[in-house]
Amino acid sequence: MEDKRTKILIIPGLGDSGEHHWQSFWLKKFDNSLNLIQDNWDEPKLDHWLSKLNDTILNLDCAVILVAHSLGVSLVLHWADKFDTPKVKGALLVAPADVDSPRHTPEVVRGFAPVPLSRLPFPSIVVASNNDTFVSLDRARYFAAQWGSDFVNVGSKGHINSDSHLEFWEEGQTLLRKLTK
């Protein structure tokens, strides 16, 4: 995944991705990757986060693949509903947080509800785990169908985050390569 003509934009979720998160490992591995920066990772505001994402994409002078985790997935869907650019060539949407569900997600993310259900204008893959506490497998599968995304169940990997101990997450890299072909 070292195509220098395409950037990999890492989009963390609530609280950012810590040093043991697979997204952080990917930032170290891929020279063509960059991390979306938000002013406040713990108190997400949709308008502010959308502005940061859009500005970052517009400032790139090449194609981009979005790699979003958790609340970052909702951010990508809201962005795709509001903005459009041919720069985005695809999205890897990992462990979408069900921001509509108080049972699955904290109140601080409710500003990202409802989850947009529009078909994405670029290829995408939704990756889910069958024991994720932030979204049920059926709901993640439903999201994928609405978004026109391929769906991959990676088994029992929790929220597919630092607690999952995935490090460079080779399985995820294989899925990422499918979006860069």
PEGI-V703660 format. One record per pair of residues at least 12 apart in sequence whose C-alpha atoms are under 7 Angstrom apart, sorted by sequence separation. I is the first residue (numbers start at 0). J is the second residue. D is the distance in whole Angstrom. If there is no record, write none. Layout:
BEGIN
i = {I,I}
j = {J,J}
d = {D,D}
END
This chain:
BEGIN
i = {127,9,98,99,37,98,99,98,99,98,35,125,72,73,63,64,72,125,129,7,8,9,10,62,63,64,65,66,67,68,69,124,125,126,127,128,6,7,8,9,10,15,49,61,62,63,64,65,66,67,68,69,70,123,124,125,126,127,128,129,130,132,133,6,7,8,9,14,62,64,65,66,67,68,69,70,116,122,123,124,125,126,127,128,129,130,131,132,8,13,14,68,69,118,119,126,128,130,131,1,3,13,117,118,119,128,49,103,104,116,117,118,128,1,103,116,128,103,89,90,91,92,93,94,88,89,90,91,92,93,94,88,89,90,91,92,93,97,96,97,73,77,96,76,95,79,73,95,6,8,5,6,7,8,9,10,11,12,4,5,6,7,8,9,10,11,12,13,4,5,6,7,8,9,10,12,7,12,11,10,94,42,43,45,94,44,45,91,89,21,20,21,20,19,24,25,24,21,21,20,21,19,21,0}
j = {139,22,111,112,51,112,113,113,114,114,52,143,92,95,86,87,95,148,152,31,32,33,34,86,87,88,89,90,91,92,93,148,149,150,151,152,31,32,33,34,35,40,74,86,87,88,89,90,91,92,93,94,95,148,149,150,151,152,153,154,155,157,158,32,33,34,35,40,88,90,91,92,93,94,95,96,142,148,149,150,151,152,153,154,155,156,157,158,35,40,41,95,96,145,146,153,155,157,158,29,31,41,145,146,147,156,78,132,133,145,146,147,157,31,133,146,158,134,121,122,123,124,125,126,121,122,123,124,125,126,127,122,123,124,125,126,127,133,133,134,111,115,134,115,134,119,114,139,61,63,61,62,63,64,65,66,67,68,61,62,63,64,65,66,67,68,69,70,62,63,64,65,66,67,68,70,66,71,71,71,158,107,108,110,159,110,111,175,178,160,160,161,161,161,166,167,167,165,166,166,167,166,168,176}
d = {6,7,6,5,7,5,6,7,7,7,7,6,6,7,6,6,5,6,7,6,6,6,6,5,5,6,6,6,6,6,6,5,6,6,6,6,5,4,5,5,5,6,7,7,6,6,5,4,5,5,5,5,7,5,5,5,5,5,5,6,5,7,7,6,6,6,6,5,6,6,6,6,6,6,4,5,7,7,6,6,6,6,6,5,5,7,4,7,7,6,5,7,5,6,5,7,5,5,5,6,6,6,6,4,6,6,6,6,6,5,6,5,6,7,5,6,7,6,5,7,6,6,6,6,6,5,5,5,5,5,5,7,5,7,6,6,6,6,5,5,7,6,6,6,7,7,6,7,7,7,6,6,6,6,6,6,6,6,6,5,5,5,5,5,4,5,5,6,7,5,6,6,6,6,6,4,7,4,5,5,6,7,7,6,6,7,6,7,6,7,6,7,4,5,6,6,5,6,5,7,5,7,6,6}
END
